[in-house]
Amino acid sequence: MTVAFVFPGQGSQAVGMGKALGEAFAPARRVFEEVDAALGENLSQIMWDGPAETLTLTENAQPALMAVSLAAMRVLEDEAGVALGRDAAFVAGHSLGEYSALAAAGSLTIADAARLLRIRGRAMQKAVPVGAGAMAALIGVELDAAKSIAAEAASVGVCAAANDNGGGQVVLSGAKAAVERAVEIAKARGVKRAMLLPVSAPFHCALMQPAADAMAQALAEVSLKPPSVPLVANVLAEPISDPGAIVRSLVTQVTSTVRWRESALYMAKSGVTVFYEVGAGKVLTGLIKRIVETASAYSIGTPDDIARYKTAVV
């Protein structure tokens, strides 16, 4: 059995996430305390008690999701004896989840990951004025067709494929007028569903260049180690371990397509048969099951999930 551990991105957040882990396990509590200390605020209280609109703010959601992933990972290590360097072939994360994956694999400290994600969240929010950008999900379309729609819509502004999520789901991002035009084009071309998303900024497109610049500066001030297990990078859909290459990929990722479908396929073709999604929600678990129908995928984010993992592995 060859295993990969994957880490969720923005959109998986929910008020209450991680609370049961923190109440049940000391290693999880220590992660939440470390993140709170790194940020100089009680983010864990926002995670557990809300309000939802505060948790959903990009600058909060990104470090919060990382905190839950690392809390679950530390519990897996403590309770189930998991060692990524021994037990996994790859790690991967969806967008901000790459930072979670790198922290889990020892490339980044949890404190540095929290601070970087706070900077990243704020920079992504500030890069484009509220209301000037948009994102849309296209359902029932493959990447090449989505790129063709984006290219036609780009006649009225920036429009690009932001996420190739797999299972016929591609997310477009860009200037509001262009993304709205893309939705119209998609519907005219018979795409199954095309809908604007309730997001605060147009992530993973050229409009995010100011945020990429901010991350280049922030990452230059942080020391990365080679991860204990290769990271399948969003922008490459193949593994990297060199810290310099990782930094470059994290900067490029801000303005580039998250190649999740290709990343999952790469891991499957490399022999991975079991994927564990570590953290909040089950978004990646669902996507992987659609991308790699022969693989098994499980989410690990609650005490019950930890217990099931221990039982299955033993």
C-alpha positions as CSV (number, residue, x, y, z in Angstrom):
1,M,0.0,0.0,0.0
2,T,1.5,3.3,-1.1
3,V,0.1,6.4,0.7
4,A,-0.1,10.2,0.2
5,F,-1.2,12.7,2.7
6,V,-3.0,15.8,1.3
7,F,-4.1,19.0,2.9
8,P,-7.2,21.1,2.2
9,G,-7.5,24.7,1.0
10,Q,-9.8,27.6,1.5
11,G,-13.5,26.8,1.4
12,S,-13.1,23.9,3.9
13,Q,-13.4,26.2,6.9
14,A,-16.3,25.9,9.3
15,V,-16.9,27.3,12.8
16,G,-16.1,24.7,15.3
17,M,-13.3,23.0,13.2
18,G,-10.6,21.5,15.3
19,K,-12.4,22.1,18.6
20,A,-12.9,18.4,19.3
21,L,-9.3,17.6,18.5
22,G,-8.1,20.3,20.9
23,E,-10.4,19.0,23.7
24,A,-9.3,15.4,23.2
25,F,-5.6,15.6,22.5
26,A,-2.8,17.6,24.1
27,P,-0.7,17.6,20.9
28,A,-3.5,19.3,19.0
29,R,-3.9,21.9,21.8
30,R,-0.2,22.7,21.6
31,V,-0.6,23.4,17.8
32,F,-3.4,25.8,18.4
33,E,-1.5,27.6,21.1
34,E,1.6,27.8,18.9
35,V,-0.5,29.4,16.0
36,D,-2.1,31.8,18.4
37,A,1.3,32.8,19.8
38,A,2.8,33.2,16.3
39,L,-0.1,35.5,15.2
40,G,-0.3,37.4,18.6
41,E,-4.1,36.8,18.8
42,N,-6.6,34.1,19.8
43,L,-7.4,32.7,16.3
44,S,-8.4,29.4,17.9
45,Q,-11.4,31.2,19.6
46,I,-12.5,32.5,16.2
47,M,-12.2,29.0,14.8
48,W,-14.3,27.4,17.5
49,D,-16.8,30.1,18.3
50,G,-17.0,32.3,15.2
51,P,-18.5,34.4,13.9
52,A,-18.4,32.7,10.6
53,E,-17.9,35.9,8.6
54,T,-14.7,36.6,10.7
55,L,-13.4,33.1,10.2
56,T,-14.1,33.3,6.5
57,L,-11.9,36.4,6.0
58,T,-9.0,35.2,3.9
59,E,-6.4,36.4,6.4
60,N,-8.0,34.2,9.1
61,A,-9.2,31.2,7.1
62,Q,-5.8,30.4,5.7
63,P,-3.8,30.1,9.0
64,A,-6.8,28.5,10.6
65,L,-7.1,25.7,8.1
66,M,-3.4,25.1,8.4
67,A,-3.7,24.9,12.2
68,V,-6.4,22.3,12.0
69,S,-4.4,20.2,9.5
70,L,-1.3,20.3,11.7
71,A,-3.3,19.6,14.9
72,A,-4.7,16.5,13.2
73,M,-1.2,15.6,11.9
74,R,0.4,15.9,15.4
75,V,-2.3,13.6,16.8
76,L,-1.7,11.1,14.1
77,E,2.0,11.1,15.0
78,D,1.4,10.9,18.7
79,E,-1.5,8.4,18.7
80,A,-0.9,6.3,15.7
81,G,2.9,6.6,15.3
82,V,2.7,8.1,11.9
83,A,6.0,9.3,10.4
84,L,5.6,11.0,7.0
85,G,9.1,10.3,6.0
86,R,8.5,6.6,6.5
87,D,4.8,6.2,5.8
88,A,4.1,8.4,2.8
89,A,5.3,8.6,-0.7
90,F,4.2,12.2,-1.2
91,V,2.5,15.2,0.4
92,A,0.4,17.7,-1.4
93,G,-1.9,20.6,-0.6
94,H,-4.6,22.6,-2.4
95,S,-3.4,26.2,-2.6
96,L,-2.8,27.3,1.0
97,G,-2.7,23.5,1.8
98,E,0.8,23.5,0.4
99,Y,1.9,25.4,3.4
100,S,0.2,22.8,5.6
101,A,1.9,20.0,3.7
102,L,5.3,21.6,4.1
103,A,4.8,22.2,7.8
104,A,3.7,18.6,8.3
105,A,6.8,17.4,6.4
106,G,9.1,19.6,8.5
107,S,10.1,22.0,5.8
108,L,8.4,24.9,7.6
109,T,7.8,25.5,11.3
110,I,4.2,25.8,12.3
111,A,4.8,29.3,13.5
112,D,6.4,30.4,10.2
113,A,3.6,28.7,8.3
114,A,1.0,30.7,10.3
115,R,2.8,34.0,9.8
116,L,3.3,33.4,6.1
117,L,-0.4,32.5,5.6
118,R,-1.5,35.6,7.5
119,I,0.7,37.7,5.1
120,R,-0.6,35.7,2.1
121,G,-4.2,36.1,3.1
122,R,-3.9,39.8,3.6
123,A,-1.9,40.3,0.4
124,M,-4.3,38.3,-1.7
125,Q,-7.2,40.4,-0.3
126,K,-5.5,43.7,-0.9
127,A,-4.2,42.9,-4.4
128,V,-7.6,43.7,-6.1
129,P,-10.2,46.1,-4.8
130,V,-13.4,44.4,-3.5
131,G,-15.8,44.0,-6.3
132,A,-13.3,44.4,-9.1
133,G,-12.6,40.7,-9.4
134,A,-14.6,37.5,-9.5
135,M,-14.4,33.7,-9.7
136,A,-16.7,31.2,-11.3
137,A,-17.1,27.4,-11.2
138,L,-17.6,25.5,-14.4
139,I,-19.1,22.0,-13.8
140,G,-19.0,19.3,-16.5
141,V,-16.1,20.7,-18.4
142,E,-12.5,19.7,-18.9
143,L,-9.5,22.0,-18.6
144,D,-8.9,22.6,-22.3
145,A,-12.5,23.6,-22.9
146,A,-12.4,25.9,-19.8
147,K,-9.2,27.5,-21.0
148,S,-10.9,28.2,-24.4
149,I,-13.8,29.9,-22.6
150,A,-11.4,31.9,-20.5
151,A,-9.5,33.0,-23.6
152,E,-12.6,34.3,-25.3
153,A,-13.7,36.1,-22.2
154,A,-10.3,37.7,-21.8
155,S,-11.2,40.1,-24.5
156,V,-12.8,42.2,-21.8
157,G,-10.3,41.7,-19.0
158,V,-8.1,39.1,-17.2
159,C,-9.6,35.7,-17.2
160,A,-7.8,32.4,-16.5
161,A,-8.2,28.9,-15.1
162,A,-7.5,29.2,-11.4
163,N,-8.2,25.6,-10.2
164,D,-8.3,22.4,-12.2
165,N,-10.0,20.5,-9.5
166,G,-10.9,17.3,-11.5
167,G,-14.1,15.5,-11.9
168,G,-15.1,18.0,-14.6
169,Q,-14.8,21.0,-12.3
170,V,-12.7,24.0,-13.3
171,V,-12.7,27.4,-11.5
172,L,-12.0,30.6,-13.5
173,S,-10.7,33.8,-12.0
174,G,-10.1,37.3,-13.1
175,A,-11.7,40.7,-13.7
176,K,-15.4,40.8,-12.8
177,A,-16.6,41.7,-16.3
178,A,-14.5,39.0,-17.9
179,V,-15.5,36.3,-15.5
180,E,-19.2,37.2,-15.9
181,R,-18.6,37.0,-19.7
182,A,-17.1,33.6,-19.2
183,V,-20.2,32.4,-17.5
184,E,-22.3,33.6,-20.4
185,I,-20.0,31.9,-22.9
186,A,-20.0,28.6,-20.9
187,K,-23.8,28.5,-20.8
188,A,-23.9,29.3,-24.5
189,R,-21.6,26.4,-25.2
190,G,-23.7,24.0,-23.2
191,V,-21.6,23.6,-20.1
192,K,-23.6,21.7,-17.5
193,R,-23.3,24.4,-14.8
194,A,-21.5,27.8,-14.7
195,M,-21.9,30.0,-11.6
196,L,-20.2,32.9,-9.9
197,L,-18.7,32.0,-6.6
198,P,-19.1,34.0,-3.3
199,V,-15.4,34.9,-2.9
200,S,-13.7,38.1,-1.9
201,A,-10.9,38.2,-4.4
202,P,-9.9,36.6,-7.8
203,F,-7.3,34.1,-6.6
204,H,-4.7,32.3,-8.8
205,C,-4.7,34.7,-11.7
206,A,-2.5,37.5,-13.0
207,L,-4.3,40.1,-10.9
208,M,-2.7,38.5,-7.8
209,Q,0.8,39.7,-8.9
210,P,1.1,42.1,-6.0
211,A,0.4,39.2,-3.6
212,A,3.0,37.1,-5.3
213,D,5.5,39.9,-4.8
214,A,4.6,40.1,-1.2
215,M,5.1,36.4,-0.8
216,A,8.5,36.5,-2.5
217,Q,9.6,39.0,0.1
218,A,8.1,37.1,3.0
219,L,9.5,33.8,2.0
220,A,13.0,35.3,1.5
221,E,13.0,35.9,5.2
222,V,12.1,32.4,6.2
223,S,14.3,29.3,6.3
224,L,12.9,26.2,4.6
225,K,14.4,22.7,5.0
226,P,14.0,19.9,2.6
227,P,10.7,18.2,3.4
228,S,10.8,14.7,4.8
229,V,8.7,13.5,1.9
230,P,8.5,15.1,-1.6
231,L,5.8,17.8,-2.2
232,V,3.8,17.4,-5.3
233,A,3.6,21.1,-6.2
234,N,0.4,22.8,-7.4
235,V,2.1,24.6,-10.3
236,L,4.1,21.6,-11.5
237,A,2.0,18.6,-10.7
238,E,5.2,16.8,-9.9
239,P,7.3,16.4,-6.8
240,I,10.0,18.8,-5.5
241,S,12.1,18.7,-2.4
242,D,14.7,21.4,-3.0
243,P,13.9,24.4,-0.7
244,G,14.8,26.9,-3.5
245,A,12.4,25.2,-5.9
246,I,9.7,25.1,-3.2
247,V,10.0,28.8,-2.6
248,R,9.7,29.5,-6.3
249,S,6.7,27.3,-6.7
250,L,5.0,29.0,-3.7
251,V,5.5,32.4,-5.3
252,T,4.4,31.3,-8.7
253,Q,1.4,29.5,-7.2
254,V,-0.3,32.8,-6.2
255,T,-0.9,33.8,-9.9
256,S,-1.0,30.3,-11.4
257,T,-3.4,27.4,-11.9
258,V,-3.8,25.0,-9.1
259,R,-3.2,21.7,-11.0
260,W,-5.0,19.5,-8.6
261,R,-6.3,17.0,-11.1
262,E,-2.9,16.4,-12.6
263,S,-1.3,16.2,-9.2
264,A,-3.7,13.5,-8.0
265,L,-3.1,11.6,-11.3
266,Y,0.7,11.9,-10.9
267,M,0.5,10.4,-7.4
268,A,-1.7,7.6,-8.6
269,K,0.5,6.8,-11.6
270,S,3.4,6.8,-9.2
271,G,1.8,4.0,-7.2
272,V,-0.3,5.8,-4.6
273,T,-3.5,3.8,-3.8
274,V,-4.6,5.5,-0.6
275,F,-5.0,9.2,0.1
276,Y,-5.5,10.7,3.5
277,E,-6.9,14.2,3.6
278,V,-5.7,15.7,6.9
279,G,-7.6,18.7,8.3
280,A,-11.0,20.3,8.0
281,G,-13.7,19.0,5.7
282,K,-13.8,16.4,3.0
283,V,-13.4,18.4,-0.2
284,L,-10.2,16.8,-1.4
285,T,-11.4,13.3,-0.5
286,G,-14.4,13.8,-2.8
287,L,-12.3,15.2,-5.6
288,I,-9.7,12.4,-5.4
289,K,-12.4,9.8,-5.6
290,R,-13.6,11.3,-8.8
291,I,-10.2,11.8,-10.3
292,V,-8.7,8.4,-9.4
293,E,-11.6,6.0,-9.2
294,T,-9.4,3.1,-8.3
295,A,-7.9,4.8,-5.2
296,S,-9.2,4.9,-1.7
297,A,-9.5,8.3,0.0
298,Y,-10.3,9.1,3.6
299,S,-10.6,12.4,5.6
300,I,-8.9,12.7,9.1
301,G,-10.0,15.8,11.0
302,T,-11.9,14.6,14.1
303,P,-11.2,12.2,17.1
304,D,-13.5,9.6,15.5
305,D,-11.4,9.8,12.3
306,I,-8.2,9.3,14.3
307,A,-9.8,6.2,15.9
308,R,-10.8,4.8,12.6
309,Y,-7.3,5.4,11.2
310,K,-5.7,3.5,14.1
311,T,-8.1,0.6,13.7
312,A,-7.6,0.4,10.0
313,V,-3.8,0.6,10.1
314,V,-3.4,-1.8,13.0
